[in-house]
Structures are given as structure tokens and as C-alpha cells.
Amino acid sequence: MGKDFNIDLMELFAGTSKPTSMARRFGLTALQPFEIEDGYDLASKAIQKTVDFALNKFKPLLLMTLVRLITDYNLYIIKCDGGYFGAVDNKGNMTIKTYKLITNSQAIAEALGHQLSSEERAQCTPLEGANVTRSQEYPTEMVEALLKALQKEARRWSAHRFEPTPKEVFFAQPTDDEPTWRRLLEEVDQVFRRGSARSLTLQPGHDLYDRISALIPWEIGRIQIASKPVTRRQPGELPHTHRGNILLHNDDTISIEVEDMVVNQFPKQRFDKPVRAAIFFYGFAAADQPEEQQQQQRDPPVHLPVPGLSTDITFVGAPPTLPASVRASLARLHIGAGHPNKQETIRLLSMHGSINASVLTALEHMKCGSCERNARPTPPKAAAVPHFNGQFSERIQADIFYTRDLSGGNHPILGAVDIATNFQQAIRLVSLNAQHVWDSFRTMWFQPYGYPLMLELDAGTPFSGVFKEHSIAAGIHVVVVPPEAHWRIGAVERRNSVLRTVVEKLVDNHGIVSGEGIDFVLVAATQAINSATATKGRCPYQAVFGKLPRFPGDLLGDEHALTVSDRYMMAEQLRVQALHAINEMRASQTIRRAILRKTPPNKAEAQQILPGALAAYWRWSKKASGKKRGGYALGRLVQHDATSNTAWLQTGGSLVQVTYEQLRPAFGLEGWVPSHEDIRCLKDARQRLQDGLWIDERGQGPPDDEALNLQWHHKHLAALLI
């Protein structure tokens, strides 16, 4: 046996190599055995060199081989009977097979040096025929005794190598009778509907207390019931070793949770989904045997933030084999480098030469709370102008824009576009009264073209009240788009933008100073847009009427042009100038960039937010926070509106409608809501600070070598050489 060893066992002339195959059961390492049946002929010079190389490189603690009889006072020469270790023939009878062994290990000599008594020998069967070959294999009990002795020798050189692994302690579980818990939780929900309280502590002797405690085989210290709790509770003044929660979620599912607070150093706080009613209980649980169902129903591992940082950085969905040191180092690098994105972090690590598979895996799963909270809305994808496959006047979009004449008068213009054909009509409004807007819309569109099936409008006063009531009464499906989602009515906004540009140029060229002049200009501008802008090879006039209408004053296309008065010849000149303005805009890069900007981002994550959960929505006009370019505001999701593809949030005392492009989940500290205990502690701290009842603990920080997290110092065991 050697002292400076790298493996525990190596066999030469191994035969069936039973010690090697059983070594792993005892925590021992073994090298591949050398046997002629495995292709290793030890009579070969090449194989002998391979054996010498293996001996020098791996230095086995125990080398098992065939040797001649050696006389040495430092060796133990022992004889053992196979029958003592359970050797039997092919009929199950005990046999006599004597093994002569030479070793320099006292532990192995004591473990194997056993022989049968004379009475036991008399009961053995002699070895004959096939049993002789069978006896050449060591008995299993003999191999086990040998490996136990080898384990004892290995422990002499590494005292902590075979320390028993920590065992998980299981404790008694509450009953998993879901119907019973559901009846109790519904009763708890009814209790809080009759008052304004949100949590109660039940007293022993109360009917509900007794029924709950009968389902929990613990020494109960406290039972609390709560309505719409936000976080799990941890009473600091109550002695307890275990806590449990029975939760009724908003989706009518029930969760049963229990935790051992002695083992769990980082207990969970926030719920995975909103809770309607809850039962919290604390106490001391008796030890119990584990059950397969308990092991299958354990909660998945909780991904906790990396401790010791100024923000919350987690590794959601990371594999459990990801080292804690890698997570901690990457989190500190992310903060120290100024919160770079994933691509920039990879470039930094590549330049430093510190990139590897573990780092890439950690980057894939890392989420920074500060980055998520301050992130701008998702950038849009590559855009394309949408096309609606339908009939004329089935789906209409309408919006109001403003234009000025040369006298400074501001005139509201109501523009409407048919999505199927891009046919556009516009009319000047005298006022923004909802009744006047409805009458103008009826004159402009409903009378000549009929009532549409769907009408998409901007959120504004002119389209509310009477206008909306009349539309619904006419059987029109009205879709009101939130103010921050202009792209939802992007078709009419694009066409109105073109119309406004054309009108402004005509007003400037001809000195229009009144509303009547604006009406005259609108006729020429809408005729130019409907005749000059083509979709799939045809203009809107051709798509709707099958031909272009007559334009009075057209010297090349109107046979009565010479009889047209000068006033209507001016209308033709206005139309020609409008066509010229439209042709200038056809290849404009500014319009192309505007179309790309209005493409909505991905909204799958926002659609997965559950009602009742906190969420953040983007507001471009967030004046209260001092941000000129907008920011996120917090609210609680009320419901998803499938008809308008929007969501409703309650923020403060207001009900807000937003689009999914504005919406995202609340991250990190955004989702924290102080409990009643938190508020009471803050009030107590304020009063104590005013009264001077505080302790000065200021001093130096911890030493540099102080560990922030003990789990960072795990040592990785080397792989076994089997």
C-alpha cells in the first residue's frame, strides 16, 4: 500500500474484477483493471510499460496482483477460507477454498484473516469439476470486507473524506384535503367582506381556530387569516420553527405551503400570483418520515437576489449547478460597469479573456431589477403598412387634426379613412361638440356611403357622449384607442398627415384667410389624394367607384373644360398643386421613418399579467415626475379587454385604459407594498427618533475577507476515476 496516492485501487490479473466494480459503493476510486480477457496481456512488453506508467501516474493506495511468496518482517502473510465469507458451490453448499494473501496493511490482514473451524470444515463440500473454476472468483462478502478495510486505510490519510452527508429532516405536514381547505378559505373570504379589516389573529377556542388546528399536526403558536395579502408573514416576536400558508388565489386555485425556518435561511416573501384569502399558521412541527408525494410536491427552488448589492439581481431559471461565485462576480461586474447590456458585457469579458460556458449561462438568466424598472418600451420590429381584407365601408378609422389659415384662425378637420380601399373624406368642423361632430360625420360619410361595421376612434371628447351613443344605436362596433397608442389608428393618422401637409401648402400659396376658403381647399386636396395615391395598382376612386370622377377644368380629360368658370378653374389649379405636393412626398425618407416608428413592439409579456397584480405602464406626459420624455407609472391590473385589445388599470383613484405596448410587469421594489406591520414599525421608529430613543452603532465596516454568503465557499469535489 502506498502513501502518496491518487486513486484507491488498481487490479492486475483481475479475473472478474469484482473489487473494482464494487469500489464505488464504498466511496472508493478505482482504475480500469488489467486482464487478458479485456485485451491487456501482461506478458507483452507494451502492456508492461502501460502498467508502469499507470503506477507512476496514479499511485494506487492498494495494488492487487499475483506475487510469489515473499519473506519480509513488514508483511502480513494470511490465510483465509472462502467458506467463512459465504463461498458456495453451484448447488448452494458451503465449500472449502483457502486463499493465501500477502499485504502490508494491518487493517486488511485483520479483515480477511479468518478461517473455518474443524466442525465447519466437516460440513463443507469438496471442490470438484465446475466448482473449481467457480471458486476462482472472490466471494462477495470477502470483497466487501476488503473494501471496508481499504476505506479505513484511506481515512487515515484523509480524515474528512468519508464524512456522512447531511440528511434532510422531514416534518409532519398539514392535511392535503383540498375541499376542506377550500370551505375554510371561502369562509375566511366571507368574514372580511363584512368589514374593513384586512387581517385577524384567531384566538384559541374560536370555532374557526379549532377547525384549522385540527387539520395541522403541529404545536400551534398562532393562526392568522387575511384578505388579499401581498406577502408572506414572519412574526419576529413569536417563537416558532415552522410556518405554513393556505392560499386561495384569484384564479380559484389553492396552494398549501409549509417551511422549516431553521433550515430555510432565505424564506420566500412575495407570492407567485395574486391571493384572495389566506390562512397563516406558525408553531413547532414534529418530525415525520418522508413520503413520495411530499417529495414530488416540494416547491421549486426560489431564485433569490445576490446579497450585498445595491439593487436586486436574480438569475431566473438558472440551472442549480451554476456556481454561486460566478453569479456573485457577474452581478458585481454588471453594477460596477454601469449596467451594460448582455452584448456589451460579453465584449468586456472577451477582451479580458474571462469568458466561459458558466458565464454565458449566467448571462442568459440574469435579470437586474434596476435595468427592468428603467427600461424604455421595447423597440419596434421592422415595419410594414398593414392591409385589411374586407369590403368598402366595413371598417373606418376617424381622427381630428387642426390647420391654420393665414389670419391665424385654427380650424379642426374631421378626417375618415376606409381601411379596405384607403378612400378618404374630410370636413371642416365648426365646433367640437359631440352632436355637431356626429352630424358632420353623418353628412360626410353615412349618407353617401352607409354605416360601417366598425369605427375606430381616438380617445377624445368629440367622439364620446352623444357621438358614441348614436354610433352604438346604429349597430356600429366602436373601438376607442387610448391616447398613448396612436399606431392603433395609424392608417387615418398617416392619411391625415398627408392631407394636412397638402392643405397647408395650398393655404400658403393662395392666401386663404377664412373657413370657406379651407372648405374649397379641402375638396381639391381630397380629390388629389383619392386619385393620385394607389394601392396594388389602383387608386381609392377606382377601388370604390371603378373609375376616376370628373374634374372640372381638366383641359385634357374634360370636354366641357372651356365652359367652366374661373372660380372652378381655380379648383382645378388647386388640385394640380395638390398633386404636385403629393408627388414630392412619395419618396420622402421622413415619411418612411415615421411609418417605422409607429410599429408596435412585442406585447406577449404584458398579456400574461394576472388581474390584481401590480404593473407599470408608460406615459409620455408624466409631468409629475419631472420627466419631459415620459416615464412609467404603477397601477394594479383590473382586467384584460379582449374586444379592444387593451388593459384596464387602477392607479390611485383613477381607472386608466392602456395598450399592451405600454404595459409591463412590476419589477423588484416596484412590487413591494408595505403591510400593516411595516407601517406600524415606521411610525414607532419615527416616534423613537423624535424622543431620542436610538442607539449609535456607527463604526468601521466588516473586513475585506468577511464572506457575504457562506454558499460562495463550497469546494467542488473532483470526479471519481472509475
N, C-alpha and C positions, 0 to 999 in steps of 0.2 A: 504494500500500500504506500502511495506517495503522499507528500505533504502539500506541495505547491501544485494543486490540481485545477484543471479547468472543467472536467466532467467527472462523473461519479463512477462509471462502469464502462469497461471495454472487454469484449469476449473474443478469444481466439479458439479455433476448433470448437465452435459454439454449438454444433448439432442443431437442436430445435430452438436454441437461443431463448429459452423461457425466461431467464433473469432479465434479459434486455427488454422483452415485451411486457414484463410486469413492473419494470422500474418506475414508470410514470405514476403508477398507483400510489407509490410511496414518496412522491415528490423528488425523485432522483433523475439525473440526466444520464443518458447512455448513448454511446456511439454505435454506428451500424456494425453488427458483428461480422467477423471474418470466418467464412465457412466455405468449403469446396462446393457445396450444393448451391451456394449463391454466386459462384463464379470466382471465388478467391482461393486459389490453390497456393497454400503456404509453402509448397516445395519450389515455387517459382521465385527466381531472384527479384523480378519486378514487384511481385506482391510483397516480398520481404522488405523491399525498400519502402513500399507504401505503408507497411505496418510501422517501420522505424520512424517515418515521417509523422504518422498519426500519434505515436507515443511521445515524440518530442514536442509536437504542437499542442495536443490536448491534455497530456499528462494525467491520465485517469487515476482516480483515487484507488480503484480496485481493478486489477487486471486478472481475468480468469483465463487460464490456459493449462495445457498439459505439460508437466515437467517431470524430470527424473527425480528420484529420491535424493534429497539434499540433507546433509548433516550440518546443522547450524544451531548454536545455542539460542539465537534470537528468533527462531522459527517455532511455530506450534505445529506438530505433526499429530493429526487427529484421525480417528476412525469413527464413522457414523453408519448406522443401519437405516436403509431406506424405509423398512417397515415401521420404524419409530415415527417417521414423518408421513405415514399413511400410504406407502407404496403397496399396490395390489396387482395381481395378475389380471388377465382378461376375463376371469370369472369372478373377480371381486375378492379373492382370498389374499391375505397378507403374505408378503414374500420377504425372503432374506436377500438383501442386496447391500453389501458393505462398500462404502466409499472411503478412500484414503485421501485426505486433504492436507495440504501444507499452506500455512498462512502466517503472516507476521502481525495479525490483528488478534488481540486477546478477545475482543467482543465477538468476532466471527467464530473463533475457536470455542467460546463458551456457548454460542447459539447453536452450533452444529455438532458439537461433541457428545452425542447421545447414542446409546446402543440399547438393544433389546435385552431383556433378562432371559435366563435359561428357560423359564416357563413360557415366555412369549415366543422364543425361538422354536419351541416344540410345536407350537400351533401354526407355524408358517409353512407355506408350500414351497418346495424347491423350484428353482428356475429351470425351465425346460422349454425347448422349441422356441416358439414366437415370443414367449415371455422374456427370453434373454435380450432380444432387441428392444422390447418394451421397457426394460429396466435401465436402458442407457439414458433415458430422459429423467432429469431430476424430478422428484415428487413436488407437487405444488406447495405443500406445507414446508418443505425444506427450502424452496426458493423464497418463500415469504419470510422464514426465519433468517435467511442470508441477507435479504434486503433490509429487514428491520435492523440487523446488526450494522449493515453498511450505512444506514441512516444515522445510527448512533455515532459511528465514526465521523460522518460528515458534520454532525452537530458539534463535535469537538473543535473543528476549525472555523465554524460559522454558527455561533450560539443562537442567533435570532432567525436562522434560515427556515426552520420548521415551526415557527410560532403559529398557533392556531388562528385562523382567520376570524374576524369578528362576525358574530351571528346576529341576525336581525331579530329583535324581540317583538313578538306579536301580542296584541291585547284584545280583550273582549270587544266585540263590535255591537253597535245597536242593531235592532231588528231591521231587516230589509223588506218589511211588509209595506210595499208602496201604497196600496189602497188605504191602509190605516193612517199612514203619514199624510196622505192627501186629504183625508177627512179632517185631521187636526189642523193642517195648514189652511184649509178653507175656513175653518172656524176662527183661526187667527186673523185671517183677512177680514172676516165679518166684524171682529172686535174693533179694528181700527177704522172701519167705515162709520162707526157711531160716534167718533170723537176726533179731536185734532192731534192727539198724541201719536208719536211715531215709533215708540219703543216702550216696553213694560218689562219689569222684573217680577216673575211669578214667585209667590211665597209658598213654602211647604204647607200642605193642607188644602190648597186650592184645587178644585176639580181638574182643571187643565194641567196643573203641575203634576198631580198624581198620575194622570193618564200618560203623560210624556215620560215621566221617570220609570213607569212600568215597562217601557219599551227599551230602556237603556240600562244594561247590567253594570253600572258604574256606581261609585260613591259620589253622588251628585253634590256639587258645591253651589251651582247657580244655574237657573234656566231663565233665558230672556226670549221674548218674542218681539218682532219688529216688522214694520211695514215699509216696503221699498227701501231696504238698506242698500248702501253703496259699497261698503267694505266689510270684511270680516272683523270681528271684535276680539280684543285681547285685554281683559281686565288686569291691570297691574297690581291691584291691592288684594286680589283673591288668590289664595294658594291653590294650585291645580297643576296636574301633569299632562292632562289630555283635554282637548276641546273638540266639539263637533258642531256641524251645521246641517240643518234640514231645510232645503231651499225649494220654494215654488217659483219658477221663472215665469216671465211674461208669456212665453210660448206654451204654458201649462205642463212643462216637464218638471220632474222632481230630481234633485241631487241630494245624495247622502254623503257627507264628508266627515272624516274623523282624522285627527292629527295627534301624534305623540310630541308634545312640546319639549321633552327632554332630548329627543333625538333630532328633531327638526329645528336647526338653528336659524333658518330663514323662513318663517311661516308665511303662507300666502295672505295677501290683504285684499286686493280687488277681485271682484267676481268676473268670470269669463263672459257672462251675459246678464242682462237686467233681471232683478229679482223682485217679485211682487210681495211675497210674505216669507218670513224666515223664523226658524227656531234655533237659538244658540244655547248650547249647554257646555258646562265646564265641570271637571272633577278628576277623580282618580280611577283609572281603569285597571281591572285585574288582568293578569297575564293569561293568555289563552294560546291554544295550538293553532297554527295557520291552516287555512283551508284553501283549496284550489280556487274557489270563487273569490275569496278575498284577494288573492294574488292577481287574479285577472281583472278585478275591479279597482286596482290601485290607480290613483291619479297619475297622469303623465308628468314627467319631470317639469318643474317650473324653471323657466329661464330668467334668472334674477339679474338685476343690473350689476355691473362690475363695481365693487365697493371702492371708496376712496377717491371718487371723481366728482367734478363739479356739475355733472349732468348725468342723466340715466342712459347708459349704453348697454344694450342687450344683444344676445346672439340667438334670435328666434329660429327654432328648428335645427339648430346645430347638432351634429352627432355627439353622443356622450363621450366619445374618445378624443374630442378636441381638447388639447391640454389647456388648463386654466392659465398657465403662464403666457401662452400665445394670445388668449383673449385679453388678458390684462395689458400686455405690451401693445397690442394693436389698438386698444381703446385709448391708452395714453398717447400713442402716436397720433391718433385721429384728433384729439383735443389739442396737443402741442403743435401740430401742423396747421391749425386753423380750420378744422373741419373740412378737409378736402373730400371730393367725391371719390368713388371707387376707382375710376380710371387714373386720377391723379395720384392716389395712394399707391397703386401698382407701379406707376412710373418712379415714384420716390424709392420704393423698396427695391426695384430693379437696379436703379443707379447705385444703391448701397450694397447690392448683392445679397439681400436678405429675403428673397422671395422663395417660397417652397409650397408644397401641397397644403400643409396645415394653415398657412397664412391665407392662401387663396380660398380655402374652405371657410375660414373665419370671415373674410371679406364678403363672401356670398350671403352670410346670415347676419351680419352686423347691422343693427339699427340704432341710430343716435336720436335721442329724444329732441335735442335742440335743432338738429337738421330737419326732422319731421315737422316740428312746430313752425319753423320759419321758412319752410319750402314754399315757393311760388306755385301757382297752379301748373299742372302738367303741361309741357309744351305740346302744341298740336302736331298731329301727324300730317303727312303730305296730303294736300287738299285736292278736291275735285268738285266742280259745281254739280249739285245733286239734280237728278231728273225724276219727275213724278210721272208714273204711267197711269194716266186716267183721262177723263173726258173734260172738255172745256166747261169751266164754271162749276166744277165739283169742289175744288179746294182753292180758296182765295186767301191771300195774305194782305193785310192793310196796315198802314202806318201814316203818321202825320209828320211832315217836315216843314221848315219855315224858309221863306225867301224875302228879300227886301227890294223895294223899288228905290229909285234914285232920290226920292224925297225923304227916305229914312223909314217909311212905313213897313211894318213887319206883317207878312201875310201867311197864315197857316194853309198848307196844301195837303189835302187828303189824297193819298195815292193807294191804288189797289192793283194787285198783280195776280193773274191766273197762273197757277203753278204748272199746269199741263202744257200751256202754249206760250207763256211769258207775255200774254196780252196785258197791256197796262192802260189804266184810265186814271185821271186826276181831276180834282175840282177844288176851287178855292173856297175856304170856309170863312164865313163872316164872324163866327164866334166858335168857342169850344164847348158850348152847351151840348150835352149828350143828345137831346132831342133834335137840335139843329144838325149834328153830325149824322144822326140816323136818317133824317130827311134828305140830306145831301147824298149819302151813300145810296139811298133808295133811288134817287133821281139818276145818279151816275151809273149804277150797276144793276140794281134789282129790276128796274122797269125794262131796260133794253135786253138784259141777258138772263134774267131769272135769279132765283135764290140758290146759293151754293149749298153743298152738303156740309162743308167745314169752313170755318172762318177763323184764321189765326191772327191775333191782335197783340199789340204791345200793351203792357200794363200801364194804364193811364186813365185819368178822369173822363176824357171824352168817350172812351169805349166802355165805361161802366154804367151802372144805373139803368136808365131808360134804354140806352142802346143795347145793352146785354139782354135786358128783359124782352125787347122786341125780337131780337135775334133768336132767343130760345123759343119764344112763342111761334116763330116761323119755322121751327124744326131744324134750325141750323146748330150744328155742334160747334160751340165756341171754345177756342183754346187760347187762354191768356198766358203770354210768355213773361217770365219775371224780368225785371229791369236789367239784371246783370247778364242776361242770356240773349243778347241781340242776334247771335247767329241762328237762333231758332226761327227767326223770320228774316233770314239773310237774303232771300230772293227779293222781297219788296224793298229792303234797305239798299241793296245794290241798284235796283232799277230806279228807286227814288233818288239815289245819289247821282246817277247819270242825268235824270230829269232835272234835278236842281242845278247841276252844272250848266246844262243847256239853257235853262230859263235865265240864270244869272247872266250868261253871255248875251242873250237876246235883250234882256233888260238894259244892259250896259250899252249895247250897240245902238239901240233905238230910243233911249232916254225915257223909259216907262216910269211914270210917277203916280199911277193910280191902280186901284184894284181892277177896273175894267181893262186896263192895258195888260195886267197879269193874266186875265181870262183869255184875252186874244193870243197872248204868247203861249199859254198852256195848250191851246188847240194845235198850233203849229209844232210844238215840242213833242206832244204825244203822238201826232201823226208821223213825225220823223222817226221816233223810237220804234213804233209798231211796224214801220215799213222798211227800216234800214238794219235792224238787228235780227239776225237769222239764227235759228236753232235747227240743226240737222237739215240744212239746205232750204228752209222756208222761214219767212218772217212771220210774226204773230198775226198780221192781217190775213195772210194766205192760210195759216193754220186754222183760223176761226171762220173766215168767210169764203175761202177758196180763191180769192183774188185780191188785188190791191184796190182800195176805193178811189174815187175820182178826186183829184187835187185841183181845185180851180186855179187857173193862171199858169198851168204847166203847158208851155208852148210846144213841147214835143209830144205830150201824151193826151192833151185835152183839146178836142176840136172846137170847143167854144171859148178857148182862151182869149181870143181877141175881143170878145164881148164882155169880159169880166171887168168890173170897175176897178179903179185904182186902189180902193180900200182892200179888196180881196186879192189884188195883185201883191199888195204888201204881205198878205198872209202867205203867199207862195214864196216870197223872198225870205220871210221868217223861217219857213220850212227848209229852204235850201241852206240857210245859215245854220239851222239846227243839224241838218245832215252833215255839214262840214265839221261841226263840233263833235259829232258822234264819231266820224271817221278819224279824228285826231285821237280819240280815246280808245280806239280798237286795240292798238298795240302798246298801250301805256303800261309801263312796269309798275307804276304806283297802284293801279287797279289790281294787277296780279298779286302784289304783296298784300293788299287789303283783303283779297279773297282768301289767301293763305292764312291770314291772321284770324279769320272768323271760323276756322275749322275747329270743332270742339275736341277736347282731349279725351283720354280714356276715362270711363266712369264706372267700371266694374266694381272697384273697391268701395265706392260710395253707395252703390246699390245693395251691398251686403251689410250695411249698418242696421242694427235691430232697433225697432221703436223703443223709446225710453232711454236709449244710450246717448251720451254726450257726443257732439260732433262739432266741427268747425266749418264755417262757410266763408268764402271770400267776398269782401265788399270793397269795390273800388272807391267808394265815397265814405271811407271810415275816418270822419273828421275828428271824432272824439279822441282818438289815439295820437293825433298829430301827424299821421302818415298821409302824405299827399297822394301817394300812388296806391293807397288801399292797404288792406290787411285782413287777417282772419278774426272773426267774431265767434264766440261759443254759444251754443244752444243745445237744447235737448230734442231729439228727433221725435216728432209726433206720429207721422205716418208717411208712407210712400204713396204718391198719387200716380197710378198707372195710366189714367186717362190722359194726363198732360205730361207724363214722363218727368215729374218734378217731385220734390220732397217738401214737407212742412215741418218747421222747427219752432219751438217755443223759446224765445230769448227775452228774459225779463218779463214784462207784461205784454209783449207783442208776439203775434203769430206771423211768421215770415215764410214766404214761399221762395225756394231756391231751386236751381238746377243741379244735376249731379256733377256737372263740370265744376261748380263752385264748392262742392261738398267733399269733405274728407273726414276720417275718424279723428277723435281727440287722442293726442299722444302724450305720454309721460305725465307731467304735472298738470296739464290741461284737464285731465280726467279726475283730479283729486277734488273731492268735496268734503269739507270738514264735518265731522259728526258732532253730536251734542256734547260729547266728552271733550273733543278738541276745542270747541268754543268755550266750554267751562274752564278748561286749563288756561286758555289765553286770557280770559277775564281774571282768573286768580293770579296769573303772572303779572298782569298789569297792576292789580291792586298791591301785590307784594313789592313791585318795583317802586310804586309811589310811597309805600310805607318804609322802604329801606330794608326790607327783609330779603336780602340776597347775599350770596357767598361769592367772594372774589377768588376764582380758581385760575387766574391768568398765570402763565408760565411758559417755559420752553416746550416745543413740540416733541414728539417721540424721536428716538434715534433713527438714523438712516437705515440701520439694519433691522428695524422693527417690521415684522410681517403684517401686512394689511389683511391678508386672508390665508389661513393655515392651509387651505387646499392648494395653494400655489406651490407648496414644497413637497408634493408627492414625488417619490423616486420611482422611475419606471424600471420594472424588472426585465432582465434580459430574457429573450426567448429560449425555451428549452431545446437542447440539441437531442432529438430523438431519432 
